[in-house]
Amino acid sequence: MNWPQLAQTYHSYVENIQVVCHTMVRLGNLNDGGWETCSDPAYRPRKPCIIYSFGINNDFSFDDDASRFYGCHIHSFDP
């Protein structure tokens, strides 16, 4: 599998909703910097929690919102 195929496979997987969620919450910017997350009690991070955020490209909006909303410690990486 070449790099473009791998990137497409990865994005198809992570952007595909795989559980029934009743409370979707947008964390981060509406453009490239944010993600829709499930905030149902079964899936919501509980303190103490750590979130690893990859590929931030100097946009910390998801990381900042996740820290405020869930109270998690965030590790941001830009490989």
Summary of the structure (lengths in Angstrom):
residues: 79
radius of gyration: 13.5
end to end distance: 20.1
largest distance: 38.8
contacts: 177
relative contact order: 0.19
helix: 28%
strand: 23%
